[in-house]
């Protein structure tokens, strides 16, 4: 039986907030992260991970530039993330599914970290609204594409050789965060 896994859709939400950007710990997905109702489909999907990045800021004018206090938070939406647990037939299968879905979370985590790095190095001027939106949109588009490449390359987890290649990629990109969890 060929299983097809569809992973994370990284939904980008842009909103204004009143808190500073804080470093978030890396999150290791568990079966408890999948509280949503399994989707009805004919393509063999067994799991879906939904996460989003909350992106907002408060601007404060300083001389000829603006200082932006950002909130850039990654969240897993447990109610929209689901796994068809009836089709999970072994602990090994569950581990493979979680590992694949973790890859989708990893992509969102990498996106959040790149946004944080980029905005921390950016000087904003009178066009700060457009500049901040452009940064977010550009980085989000990059990681949306990476997410598609991940599912295409791994054939939604069924191509084990490519899944292993992506696992190595995540280990190299995430370093200590990834190693501490695996």
C-alpha positions as CSV (number, residue, x, y, z in Angstrom):
1,X,0.0,0.0,0.0
2,X,1.4,3.3,-1.0
3,X,0.9,6.1,1.5
4,X,0.9,9.7,0.6
5,X,1.6,12.3,3.3
6,X,0.8,15.9,2.8
7,X,2.6,18.1,5.2
8,X,2.7,21.6,6.5
9,X,1.1,24.5,4.8
10,X,2.9,27.4,6.3
11,X,0.3,30.1,6.5
12,X,1.7,33.5,6.9
13,X,-0.3,35.9,9.0
14,X,0.7,39.5,9.0
15,X,-0.7,41.5,11.9
16,X,0.2,44.3,14.3
17,X,1.3,43.3,17.7
18,X,2.6,44.9,20.9
19,X,5.3,42.5,22.0
20,X,9.0,42.1,21.0
21,X,10.3,39.3,18.9
22,X,11.5,36.6,21.2
23,X,13.6,33.6,20.5
24,X,11.4,30.5,20.5
25,X,12.5,27.1,21.3
26,X,12.6,24.5,18.6
27,X,9.5,22.3,18.9
28,X,9.5,18.5,18.4
29,X,6.2,17.3,17.0
30,X,4.4,14.5,18.8
31,X,1.1,12.7,18.0
32,X,-0.5,15.2,20.4
33,X,0.1,18.0,17.9
34,X,-2.4,16.4,15.6
35,X,-5.8,17.2,17.1
36,X,-7.7,18.1,13.9
37,X,-10.2,15.9,12.1
38,X,-8.6,13.9,9.2
39,X,-9.3,15.3,5.8
40,X,-11.5,13.4,3.5
41,X,-9.6,12.7,0.3
42,X,-8.8,10.2,-2.3
43,X,-5.1,10.8,-2.6
44,X,-3.9,8.7,0.3
45,X,-3.0,11.6,2.6
46,X,-2.5,10.3,6.1
47,X,-1.2,13.4,7.9
48,X,-1.3,17.2,7.6
49,X,0.7,19.7,9.7
50,X,-0.5,23.3,9.8
51,X,1.7,26.0,11.2
52,X,1.8,29.7,10.7
53,X,4.1,32.7,11.5
54,X,2.6,35.6,13.3
55,X,4.4,38.7,12.0
56,X,3.9,42.1,13.5
57,X,5.7,45.2,14.7
58,X,5.4,48.5,16.4
59,X,7.4,51.4,14.8
60,X,9.1,54.2,16.7
61,X,10.6,57.1,14.8
62,X,14.2,58.0,15.6
63,X,15.9,60.9,13.8
64,X,15.7,59.9,10.1
65,X,14.9,56.2,10.5
66,X,12.4,54.0,12.3
67,X,13.1,51.3,14.9
68,X,10.7,48.4,14.6
69,X,9.9,46.2,17.5
70,X,8.9,42.9,15.9
71,X,6.8,39.9,16.9
72,X,7.7,36.9,14.8
73,X,6.2,33.8,16.3
74,X,5.9,30.3,14.8
75,X,2.9,28.3,16.0
76,X,1.6,24.9,15.2
77,X,-2.2,24.9,14.8
78,X,-3.1,21.7,16.6
79,X,-6.8,21.9,15.6
80,X,-5.9,22.2,11.9
81,X,-3.1,19.6,12.0
82,X,-4.4,16.1,11.7
83,X,-3.3,12.5,11.4
84,X,-5.5,9.6,10.3
85,X,-4.5,7.5,13.3
86,X,-6.7,4.6,12.2
87,X,-4.3,4.1,9.3
88,X,-1.2,4.1,11.4
89,X,-0.4,0.5,11.9
90,X,2.8,0.4,13.9
91,X,5.1,2.4,16.1
92,X,7.7,2.4,13.2
93,X,5.1,3.9,10.8
94,X,4.1,6.6,13.3
95,X,7.8,7.4,13.8
96,X,8.3,7.8,10.0
97,X,5.2,10.0,9.7
98,X,6.2,12.2,12.6
99,X,9.7,12.5,11.1
100,X,8.3,13.6,7.7
101,X,5.9,16.0,9.3
102,X,8.8,17.4,11.5
103,X,10.4,18.3,8.2
104,X,7.5,20.6,7.4
105,X,7.9,22.2,10.9
106,X,11.6,22.5,10.3
107,X,11.0,24.5,7.1
108,X,8.7,26.9,9.0
109,X,11.2,27.2,11.8
110,X,14.0,28.0,9.3
111,X,11.7,30.6,7.8
112,X,11.0,32.2,11.1
113,X,14.7,32.3,12.0
114,X,15.6,33.9,8.6
115,X,13.0,36.6,9.1
116,X,14.3,37.3,12.6
117,X,17.9,37.6,11.3
118,X,16.9,39.8,8.3
119,X,14.8,42.3,10.2
120,X,17.4,42.6,12.9
121,X,19.9,43.7,10.3
122,X,17.6,46.1,8.5
123,X,17.5,49.8,8.9
124,X,13.9,51.1,8.2
125,X,13.0,54.5,6.9
126,X,9.7,56.2,6.1
127,X,8.6,53.3,3.9
128,X,9.0,50.8,6.8
129,X,5.5,49.3,6.2
130,X,6.3,48.4,2.7
131,X,9.9,47.3,3.5
132,X,8.8,45.0,6.3
133,X,6.0,43.5,4.2
134,X,8.5,42.9,1.3
135,X,11.0,41.2,3.6
136,X,8.3,38.9,4.9
137,X,6.8,38.2,1.5
138,X,10.1,37.5,-0.1
139,X,11.3,35.1,2.6
140,X,7.8,33.4,2.9
141,X,7.8,32.7,-0.9
142,X,11.2,31.1,-0.6
143,X,10.1,28.7,2.1
144,X,6.7,28.0,0.5
145,X,8.7,26.8,-2.5
146,X,11.1,24.8,-0.3
147,X,8.1,23.2,1.3
148,X,6.8,22.1,-2.1
149,X,10.2,20.8,-3.0
150,X,10.3,18.8,0.2
151,X,7.0,17.0,-0.5
152,X,7.8,16.5,-4.2
153,X,11.3,15.2,-3.5
154,X,10.3,12.9,-0.7
155,X,7.1,11.9,-2.6
156,X,5.4,12.7,0.7
157,X,7.8,10.5,2.7
158,X,7.6,7.4,0.4
159,X,11.0,8.0,-1.2
160,X,13.1,7.0,1.7
161,X,16.4,7.9,0.0
162,X,15.2,11.5,-0.5
163,X,13.7,11.6,2.9
164,X,17.1,10.7,4.4
165,X,18.7,13.5,2.2
166,X,16.3,16.0,3.6
167,X,16.9,14.8,7.1
168,X,20.6,15.4,6.7
169,X,19.8,18.9,5.2
170,X,17.7,19.7,8.3
171,X,20.4,18.4,10.7
172,X,23.0,20.6,8.9
173,X,20.8,23.7,8.9
174,X,19.4,23.4,12.4
175,X,22.4,22.2,14.2
176,X,22.0,22.0,17.9
177,X,18.3,22.5,17.9
178,X,17.8,19.5,15.7
179,X,20.4,17.3,17.3
180,X,19.0,17.9,20.8
181,X,15.6,16.5,19.7
182,X,16.8,13.6,17.5
